[in-house]
Amino acid sequence: MLPVKIKRALISLCLVFAAMMPRSYAEGESVAYQFDFFGEPVSFTVNSAAIIDFTDSLSTGSIQHFYQSLNAAAFDNIISSLQAYRQKHNPDDWLFYQLIRKTTQQISPKLNNYNRYTLYKWYLLTRTGFGAILTISDDKMLFYVQSNEHIYNIPSRLSHGRQYVCLNFHDYKNIDPVRDHFEEVPLPVSDNARGFSYKVTQLPDFTTASYQEKDLKFNYYQSEYNFKVRINPEVMTLFANYPVVDYEYYFNIPMSRETYSSLIPALRRNVAAMSVKNGVDYLMRFTRYAFLFQPDNENFGTEKRLSPEQTLLYDQSDCEDRAALFFYLVKEIYNLPMLVLSYPQHVTIAVQFDKPVGKTIEYNGRKYTICEPTPQKDDLALGEMLPSLRKTPYEIAYAYLPKH
């Protein structure tokens, strides 16, 4: 028999712990969550049956036990909320995954328990129809999604004849998936699971209040042009961990509504009285001189390709980023056929005019004029290319032809 004082102390301690616990965990009730997702409110309820602790060391057995402990029915509200967002907005897979990340953060914060956070992301991704796998090595866990696309700066692996691309590689430093001998955890993967696409065809409808104004200016033949462009820092968040993919994907990522309407109409007005060639020259020089140049390794510490809108957001950018913005501007304003030329240390654009100018690239019976959107030692005109590239082999990384 315990002394009465000790009994009372234990009872008091239990009451304190019960008060500290979320009410749903203590009483088995549901907790309502609501958060803003790029301007769209998202809400769902979670029963305490969905919250499974994970404090064991990483192993096949501990992960399988966690999975078997999950109450599928307890996640129905979350899945319904995710599917409702998908049906309403038809988001691209990359945006939908950001929604899964933020949803998981609500129920299992990343900083509190990284392994459980990753397991919940994997579970929600599979429950919403994607094929995903987990691999482990000691205390590290890599999380992969099935995708058939070319991804260049993150690990991928084959499983059951399919390619899987890592989604959380950025969370680790000094990690080598081959050297560290990651082993796949045997977990169910549906044969009907959908593949993940990194193609981005639309951006969220950000709130007007989330935009900021940025001044851009450049000189075009002794005339100064000034622009007040509306930019949104949330675009940086959206693409923070976006990997290096094919140029076709990057160059066709659209601008958000406010950014587009603050820049494209102004550029159209400025080139309205110009010939097509002079207008393209104007866009080339805007892209070349309205931003400072800085290589990715100095700007980000690694290779990072920016979408057209990201190039507007950052004060510095490199040749790939200028090429993406110039491509997008020419496409939106003139919709001309273009080539993306990839050299070992440089990327540039060639545009097809009715009559070619200067240095041309022939491709599939068409002649394309070199248009250099990156600042160089010499002020290159349309049809002029870097002397150092004249004998350098290149690859046509993307050929764009207007649909009409």
DASULGI-V307598 format. One record per backbone hydrogen bond with DSSP energy under -1.0 kcal/mol. CO is the residue of the C=O (numbers start at 1). NH is the residue of the N-H. E is the energy in kcal/mol with one decimal. If there is no record, write none. Layout:
co=CO nh=NH e=E
co=CO nh=NH e=E
This chain:
co=3 nh=7 e=-2.3
co=4 nh=8 e=-2.6
co=5 nh=9 e=-2.0
co=6 nh=10 e=-2.5
co=7 nh=11 e=-2.5
co=8 nh=12 e=-2.4
co=9 nh=13 e=-2.3
co=10 nh=14 e=-2.4
co=11 nh=15 e=-2.1
co=12 nh=16 e=-2.1
co=13 nh=17 e=-2.4
co=14 nh=18 e=-2.4
co=15 nh=19 e=-2.2
co=16 nh=20 e=-1.7
co=17 nh=21 e=-1.4
co=22 nh=26 e=-1.9
co=23 nh=27 e=-2.3
co=24 nh=28 e=-1.9
co=29 nh=48 e=-1.0
co=31 nh=46 e=-2.5
co=33 nh=44 e=-2.2
co=35 nh=42 e=-2.8
co=37 nh=40 e=-1.4
co=40 nh=37 e=-2.7
co=42 nh=35 e=-2.4
co=44 nh=33 e=-3.4
co=46 nh=31 e=-2.7
co=47 nh=50 e=-2.4
co=48 nh=51 e=-1.2
co=50 nh=52 e=-1.0
co=59 nh=63 e=-2.1
co=60 nh=64 e=-2.3
co=61 nh=65 e=-2.3
co=62 nh=66 e=-2.0
co=63 nh=67 e=-2.5
co=64 nh=68 e=-2.5
co=65 nh=69 e=-1.4
co=71 nh=74 e=-1.1
co=72 nh=75 e=-1.4
co=73 nh=76 e=-1.4
co=75 nh=79 e=-2.7
co=76 nh=80 e=-2.6
co=77 nh=81 e=-2.0
co=78 nh=82 e=-2.5
co=79 nh=83 e=-2.7
co=80 nh=84 e=-2.1
co=81 nh=85 e=-1.9
co=82 nh=86 e=-2.1
co=83 nh=87 e=-2.6
co=84 nh=88 e=-2.0
co=85 nh=89 e=-2.6
co=86 nh=90 e=-2.2
co=92 nh=96 e=-2.4
co=93 nh=97 e=-2.4
co=94 nh=98 e=-1.5
co=95 nh=99 e=-1.7
co=96 nh=100 e=-1.9
co=97 nh=101 e=-2.5
co=98 nh=102 e=-2.2
co=99 nh=103 e=-2.4
co=100 nh=104 e=-2.6
co=101 nh=105 e=-2.0
co=102 nh=106 e=-1.0
co=103 nh=107 e=-1.3
co=104 nh=108 e=-2.8
co=109 nh=113 e=-1.6
co=113 nh=117 e=-2.4
co=114 nh=118 e=-2.4
co=115 nh=119 e=-2.4
co=116 nh=120 e=-2.5
co=117 nh=121 e=-1.9
co=118 nh=122 e=-2.5
co=119 nh=123 e=-2.4
co=120 nh=124 e=-2.8
co=121 nh=125 e=-2.4
co=122 nh=126 e=-2.2
co=123 nh=127 e=-2.6
co=124 nh=128 e=-1.3
co=125 nh=130 e=-2.1
co=126 nh=129 e=-1.6
co=129 nh=194 e=-3.3
co=131 nh=146 e=-3.1
co=133 nh=144 e=-2.6
co=134 nh=185 e=-2.9
co=135 nh=142 e=-2.3
co=136 nh=183 e=-2.5
co=137 nh=140 e=-1.9
co=140 nh=137 e=-2.2
co=142 nh=135 e=-2.6
co=143 nh=167 e=-3.6
co=144 nh=133 e=-1.8
co=145 nh=165 e=-3.2
co=146 nh=196 e=-3.6
co=155 nh=166 e=-2.6
co=157 nh=164 e=-2.7
co=159 nh=162 e=-1.5
co=162 nh=159 e=-2.5
co=163 nh=147 e=-1.9
co=164 nh=157 e=-2.3
co=165 nh=145 e=-2.6
co=168 nh=171 e=-1.7
co=169 nh=172 e=-1.6
co=176 nh=180 e=-2.9
co=177 nh=182 e=-1.4
co=178 nh=181 e=-1.3
co=183 nh=136 e=-2.3
co=190 nh=193 e=-1.3
co=194 nh=131 e=-1.4
co=204 nh=206 e=-1.7
co=207 nh=210 e=-1.3
co=208 nh=211 e=-1.6
co=212 nh=231 e=-3.1
co=214 nh=229 e=-2.8
co=216 nh=227 e=-3.1
co=218 nh=225 e=-2.8
co=223 nh=220 e=-3.2
co=225 nh=218 e=-1.7
co=227 nh=216 e=-2.6
co=229 nh=214 e=-2.8
co=231 nh=212 e=-3.4
co=232 nh=235 e=-2.0
co=233 nh=237 e=-1.2
co=234 nh=238 e=-2.4
co=235 nh=239 e=-1.8
co=237 nh=240 e=-1.1
co=239 nh=242 e=-1.1
co=244 nh=152 e=-2.7
co=246 nh=250 e=-1.6
co=247 nh=251 e=-3.0
co=250 nh=253 e=-1.7
co=256 nh=260 e=-2.7
co=257 nh=261 e=-2.3
co=258 nh=262 e=-1.3
co=260 nh=264 e=-2.0
co=263 nh=267 e=-2.4
co=264 nh=268 e=-2.6
co=265 nh=269 e=-2.2
co=266 nh=270 e=-1.9
co=267 nh=271 e=-1.7
co=271 nh=274 e=-1.6
co=275 nh=279 e=-2.7
co=276 nh=280 e=-2.5
co=277 nh=281 e=-2.3
co=278 nh=282 e=-2.3
co=279 nh=283 e=-2.2
co=280 nh=284 e=-2.4
co=281 nh=285 e=-2.2
co=282 nh=286 e=-2.3
co=283 nh=287 e=-2.3
co=284 nh=288 e=-1.7
co=285 nh=289 e=-2.5
co=286 nh=290 e=-1.9
co=292 nh=317 e=-1.6
co=295 nh=299 e=-2.1
co=296 nh=300 e=-4.1
co=296 nh=301 e=-1.3
co=307 nh=311 e=-2.0
co=308 nh=312 e=-1.1
co=309 nh=313 e=-1.5
co=310 nh=314 e=-2.2
co=315 nh=292 e=-1.9
co=317 nh=294 e=-1.7
co=318 nh=322 e=-2.2
co=319 nh=323 e=-2.5
co=320 nh=324 e=-2.0
co=321 nh=325 e=-2.2
co=322 nh=326 e=-2.9
co=323 nh=327 e=-2.5
co=324 nh=328 e=-2.1
co=325 nh=329 e=-2.5
co=326 nh=330 e=-2.6
co=327 nh=331 e=-2.4
co=328 nh=332 e=-2.5
co=329 nh=333 e=-2.3
co=330 nh=334 e=-2.5
co=330 nh=335 e=-2.1
co=337 nh=352 e=-2.5
co=338 nh=400 e=-3.2
co=339 nh=350 e=-2.1
co=340 nh=397 e=-2.1
co=341 nh=348 e=-2.2
co=342 nh=395 e=-2.4
co=346 nh=343 e=-3.5
co=348 nh=341 e=-2.6
co=349 nh=371 e=-3.0
co=350 nh=339 e=-2.6
co=351 nh=369 e=-3.7
co=359 nh=370 e=-2.2
co=361 nh=368 e=-2.6
co=363 nh=366 e=-1.7
co=366 nh=363 e=-2.5
co=368 nh=361 e=-2.6
co=369 nh=351 e=-2.8
co=370 nh=383 e=-3.1
co=371 nh=349 e=-1.1
co=378 nh=380 e=-1.6
co=381 nh=384 e=-2.1
co=383 nh=359 e=-3.5
co=386 nh=389 e=-2.0
co=387 nh=390 e=-1.2
co=389 nh=392 e=-1.3
co=395 nh=342 e=-3.2
co=395 nh=397 e=-1.3
co=398 nh=340 e=-2.7
co=400 nh=338 e=-1.9
